[in-house]
Amino acid sequence: MTLEILGSGDIKMEKKRIHINAEFLGAVKQLPFLVRELRTALPKVTIDIETKDYIFADNTTGGTLMADLAREGIRDSGISINQVPQRDEPKIRFVCRAEDTSLWGTMNLPIDPLKFESRKLLDADEIAKLKAKYFIGDQKVILGGSIRTYEMDEFMGQSKKAIAKNKNTKVIVVPRNPDSARSTMNGCGVNYSMNADPAGRDTNYTLITEMGILDGLYSLCDVAVLGDTFFTGSGGQNPLEPAVYGKRIISGHYNKNNMAAYDGLKNSGLLKRVRWKKIAREAGRNVSDRKLDAQRKKAAEFIGSRQGAAKFYAEVVAEVVERGDNLTREKCRELEARVRDYATNGPAGGSC
């Protein structure tokens, strides 16, 4: 994801622009919180946002962003989506690792801290409507979130075991690659419905291919299984999305990204790391309400303790924009150190 800061120290503030190039869906989903803070820190700057995703060629991410901005109450004439960027634009990219932070020329900011930001969750009425849409009643719901192509065979095998143990189980599959997922599910010989098809009333499986709604779908499940975590070198699906709804989380042992989130949620007890062969057993494990409430409380406290990245980043961006050509190497290194510290330690870091 790239964020481009337009303008130089010699241009009046009202003529400056910020160009955000969100190159993948996980980046697009974090933009509303940064945009809100940028509007406060730089009220006279125009924000241009370009969105895309490396899986979905039809580029529906612009619609996803517009819906998310509206949900967060962000409606501003100073924001445009998928406009052609102007020339000679200093750039900011969002990177996965704190050590890749850089603010000189191209600004590189770690994206993971933004995932902790407080967001508007679905309320009880919205969740009820979502359940009705996907024909979910009193079943136990297991949701596989962002399951990768190379994980589908194992996930299907474990979900079959879970259903065999409890026939009143609904498995929702939200794959990273819908075409590949359909092929795998067809090969497994299971009956499944697609999205909101009425056939979902009578099937144990629902395959959801709608884009940009996974975060809200977690509200429907009892147990979330995180994709992109079960093979060496996996990046790791965002575990905070099910955690903010207080859901039990099953993860593999691998994630290059979201390190702080995985560690904190594991320490809370809400997230359990298992091998593939243990998914069905962990999903079927009974957890008392008292224990689950304690885990939820600890997870919520952890998430709250890491919030504030959007405001911090916006302040850093504002300082770079306002200094323009007067930004010195020394000041740049100071800001870079603060960003790295924040990305590593949360709000406890980042201070002068």
DRENTI-93556 format. One line per field, with one value per residue (C-alpha): chain; x, y, z. Coordinates in steps of 0.5 Angstrom, whole numbers. Layout:
<sites>
milum: [A | ...]
east: [X | ...]
north: [Y | ...]
up: [Z | ...]
</sites>
This chain:
<sites>
milum: [A | A | A | A | A | A | A | A | A | A | A | A | A | A | A | A | A | A | A | A | A | A | A | A | A | A | A | A | A | A | A | A | A | A | A | A | A | A | A | A | A | A | A | A | A | A | A | A | A | A | A | A | A | A | A | A | A | A | A | A | A | A | A | A | A | A | A | A | A | A | A | A | A | A | A | A | A | A | A | A | A | A | A | A | A | A | A | A | A | A | A | A | A | A | A | A | A | A | A | A | A | A | A | A | A | A | A | A | A | A | A | A | A | A | A | A | A | A | A | A | A | A | A | A | A | A | A | A | A | A | A | A | A | A | A | A | A | A | A | A | A | A | A | A | A | A | A | A | A | A | A | A | A | A | A | A | A | A | A | A | A | A | A | A | A | A | A | A | A | A | A | A | A | A | A | A | A | A | A | A | A | A | A | A | A | A | A | A | A | A | A | A | A | A | A | A | A | A | A | A | A | A | A | A | A | A | A | A | A | A | A | A | A | A | A | A | A | A | A | A | A | A | A | A | A | A | A | A | A | A | A | A | A | A | A | A | A | A | A | A | A | A | A | A | A | A | A | A | A | A | A | A | A | A | A | A | A | A | A | A | A | A | A | A | A | A | A | A | A | A | A | A | A | A | A | A | A | A | A | A | A | A | A | A | A | A | A | A | A | A | A | A | A | A | A | A | A | A | A | A | A | A | A | A | A | A | A | A | A | A | A | A | A | A | A | A | A | A | A | A | A | A | A | A | A | A | A | A | A | A | A | A | A | A | A | A | A | A | A | A | A | A | A | A | A | A | A | A | A | A | A | A]
east: [0 | 3 | 1 | 4 | 5 | 4 | 7 | 13 | 15 | 14 | 7 | 1 | -2 | -9 | -6 | -2 | -5 | -4 | -5 | -6 | -5 | -8 | -5 | -8 | -15 | -12 | -9 | -16 | -19 | -15 | -15 | -22 | -18 | -12 | -16 | -20 | -14 | -11 | -17 | -16 | -8 | -8 | -15 | -13 | -10 | -14 | -13 | -13 | -14 | -13 | -15 | -13 | -12 | -7 | -13 | -19 | -18 | -25 | -22 | -28 | -24 | -26 | -33 | -31 | -27 | -33 | -37 | -32 | -31 | -39 | -40 | -34 | -38 | -33 | -36 | -31 | -31 | -23 | -23 | -23 | -22 | -19 | -17 | -11 | -5 | -1 | 7 | 12 | 9 | 13 | 11 | 9 | 9 | 6 | 10 | 10 | 16 | 18 | 25 | 23 | 21 | 23 | 21 | 26 | 24 | 19 | 16 | 15 | 10 | 9 | 1 | 0 | -1 | -7 | -11 | -12 | -16 | -22 | -28 | -35 | -38 | -44 | -50 | -55 | -60 | -55 | -52 | -59 | -60 | -53 | -55 | -62 | -58 | -54 | -59 | -56 | -60 | -58 | -52 | -45 | -42 | -34 | -32 | -25 | -23 | -18 | -17 | -11 | -11 | -6 | -10 | -17 | -16 | -14 | -19 | -24 | -22 | -22 | -29 | -32 | -29 | -33 | -39 | -39 | -38 | -44 | -49 | -52 | -45 | -45 | -38 | -37 | -32 | -29 | -23 | -18 | -18 | -26 | -25 | -20 | -24 | -30 | -26 | -23 | -30 | -33 | -28 | -29 | -36 | -40 | -46 | -45 | -49 | -46 | -47 | -54 | -57 | -63 | -60 | -56 | -62 | -61 | -53 | -47 | -43 | -43 | -38 | -38 | -34 | -37 | -31 | -29 | -34 | -30 | -29 | -37 | -38 | -34 | -39 | -43 | -39 | -37 | -30 | -26 | -20 | -15 | -12 | -5 | -2 | -1 | 5 | 12 | 13 | 5 | 4 | -2 | -9 | -11 | -13 | -16 | -22 | -25 | -22 | -26 | -33 | -30 | -30 | -25 | -20 | -16 | -9 | -3 | 4 | 6 | 5 | 10 | 5 | 1 | 6 | 4 | -3 | -2 | 2 | -3 | -9 | -5 | -3 | -11 | -13 | -18 | -13 | -10 | -5 | -5 | -3 | -8 | -10 | -12 | -17 | -23 | -22 | -20 | -27 | -31 | -28 | -33 | -30 | -34 | -38 | -34 | -27 | -29 | -31 | -25 | -21 | -25 | -24 | -16 | -16 | -20 | -16 | -10 | -13 | -14 | -7 | -5 | -9 | -7 | -3 | -7 | -7 | 1 | 2 | -2 | 2 | 8 | 6 | 3 | 10 | 14 | 9 | 9 | 17 | 17 | 24 | 26 | 26 | 33 | 36 | 37 | 30 | 28 | 32 | 29 | 22 | 24 | 26 | 20 | 16 | 20 | 19 | 12 | 11 | 15 | 12 | 6 | 4 | 9 | 14 | 14 | 15 | 21]
north: [0 | 7 | 13 | 19 | 26 | 32 | 39 | 42 | 47 | 52 | 51 | 54 | 49 | 49 | 47 | 40 | 33 | 27 | 21 | 14 | 8 | 2 | -4 | -10 | -11 | -11 | -4 | -2 | -4 | 0 | 7 | 10 | 11 | 14 | 18 | 21 | 23 | 26 | 30 | 33 | 34 | 37 | 40 | 44 | 38 | 34 | 26 | 22 | 15 | 9 | 2 | -5 | -12 | -17 | -23 | -19 | -16 | -13 | -8 | -7 | -5 | 2 | 0 | -3 | 3 | 8 | 3 | 3 | 11 | 11 | 7 | 10 | 17 | 20 | 24 | 29 | 33 | 33 | 26 | 23 | 15 | 12 | 19 | 19 | 21 | 27 | 28 | 29 | 26 | 24 | 18 | 14 | 6 | 2 | -4 | -10 | -10 | -4 | -4 | -2 | 4 | 10 | 17 | 20 | 21 | 15 | 15 | 7 | 6 | 0 | -2 | -7 | -2 | 1 | -6 | -4 | 2 | 3 | 1 | 1 | -6 | -9 | -8 | -14 | -12 | -12 | -19 | -21 | -19 | -22 | -29 | -29 | -27 | -33 | -38 | -39 | -41 | -45 | -48 | -48 | -44 | -45 | -40 | -40 | -33 | -32 | -39 | -40 | -45 | -49 | -50 | -51 | -59 | -59 | -55 | -59 | -65 | -62 | -59 | -65 | -68 | -63 | -64 | -71 | -70 | -65 | -65 | -58 | -55 | -49 | -48 | -42 | -41 | -35 | -36 | -32 | -35 | -36 | -40 | -45 | -46 | -48 | -53 | -56 | -56 | -60 | -65 | -66 | -68 | -64 | -60 | -53 | -46 | -40 | -33 | -32 | -37 | -40 | -47 | -45 | -47 | -54 | -55 | -55 | -51 | -44 | -41 | -33 | -30 | -23 | -18 | -14 | -16 | -22 | -17 | -17 | -24 | -26 | -23 | -30 | -35 | -39 | -40 | -37 | -41 | -36 | -38 | -36 | -39 | -46 | -47 | -44 | -37 | -36 | -28 | -29 | -27 | -21 | -24 | -18 | -18 | -24 | -22 | -15 | -19 | -24 | -30 | -36 | -36 | -42 | -41 | -45 | -43 | -39 | -31 | -26 | -21 | -18 | -21 | -17 | -18 | -26 | -26 | -21 | -25 | -32 | -29 | -27 | -35 | -32 | -35 | -42 | -44 | -51 | -56 | -58 | -64 | -61 | -56 | -60 | -62 | -55 | -53 | -58 | -56 | -54 | -47 | -45 | -38 | -36 | -37 | -34 | -28 | -27 | -29 | -23 | -18 | -19 | -19 | -13 | -9 | -12 | -9 | -2 | -1 | -2 | 4 | 10 | 9 | 13 | 19 | 18 | 17 | 23 | 27 | 24 | 25 | 33 | 34 | 32 | 35 | 42 | 42 | 40 | 42 | 44 | 37 | 35 | 28 | 29 | 30 | 25 | 20 | 22 | 21 | 14 | 12 | 14 | 10 | 4 | 5 | 6 | 0 | -5 | -2 | 1 | 7 | 6 | 8 | 13 | 19 | 24]
up: [0 | -2 | 1 | -3 | 0 | -6 | -5 | -3 | 2 | -3 | -4 | 0 | 4 | 1 | -6 | -3 | -4 | -1 | -5 | -2 | -6 | -3 | -7 | -3 | 1 | 8 | 7 | 4 | 10 | 15 | 11 | 14 | 21 | 18 | 13 | 19 | 23 | 17 | 16 | 23 | 22 | 15 | 14 | 8 | 4 | -1 | 0 | -7 | -6 | -11 | -9 | -12 | -10 | -13 | -13 | -15 | -22 | -23 | -17 | -13 | -7 | -9 | -7 | -1 | 1 | 0 | 4 | 10 | 10 | 10 | 16 | 20 | 18 | 14 | 8 | 6 | -1 | 0 | -1 | -8 | -10 | -16 | -19 | -23 | -19 | -21 | -23 | -18 | -12 | -6 | -3 | 3 | 3 | 8 | 10 | 14 | 18 | 23 | 20 | 13 | 16 | 12 | 11 | 6 | -1 | 0 | 7 | 9 | 15 | 18 | 17 | 23 | 28 | 24 | 25 | 33 | 31 | 34 | 29 | 29 | 30 | 27 | 32 | 34 | 29 | 24 | 26 | 26 | 19 | 17 | 20 | 16 | 10 | 10 | 14 | 20 | 26 | 32 | 29 | 31 | 26 | 24 | 20 | 16 | 14 | 8 | 7 | 2 | -4 | -1 | 6 | 3 | 3 | 10 | 12 | 9 | 12 | 19 | 18 | 15 | 22 | 26 | 22 | 24 | 31 | 31 | 26 | 27 | 25 | 20 | 16 | 13 | 8 | 6 | 1 | -1 | -8 | -10 | -16 | -13 | -7 | -11 | -15 | -8 | -5 | -11 | -11 | -4 | -6 | -1 | -2 | -1 | -2 | -5 | -1 | 0 | -4 | -1 | -1 | 5 | 9 | 8 | 7 | 12 | 8 | 5 | 1 | 1 | -5 | -3 | -3 | 3 | 8 | 12 | 18 | 19 | 18 | 24 | 28 | 26 | 28 | 35 | 32 | 27 | 24 | 21 | 14 | 12 | 18 | 17 | 13 | 14 | 11 | 12 | 13 | 18 | 17 | 21 | 28 | 31 | 26 | 30 | 37 | 37 | 37 | 42 | 38 | 40 | 35 | 32 | 28 | 26 | 28 | 22 | 21 | 19 | 20 | 26 | 31 | 36 | 35 | 35 | 41 | 45 | 43 | 45 | 52 | 53 | 51 | 46 | 41 | 40 | 36 | 33 | 28 | 22 | 25 | 31 | 28 | 29 | 36 | 38 | 35 | 38 | 45 | 50 | 54 | 60 | 59 | 65 | 62 | 55 | 59 | 62 | 56 | 52 | 57 | 57 | 50 | 49 | 54 | 50 | 44 | 47 | 50 | 43 | 40 | 37 | 31 | 26 | 30 | 31 | 24 | 22 | 26 | 23 | 16 | 18 | 20 | 14 | 9 | 13 | 13 | 6 | 3 | 10 | 12 | 14 | 14 | 22 | 23 | 18 | 22 | 29 | 26 | 23 | 30 | 33 | 28 | 29 | 36 | 36 | 31 | 36 | 42 | 41 | 44 | 50 | 44 | 39 | 44 | 44]
</sites>
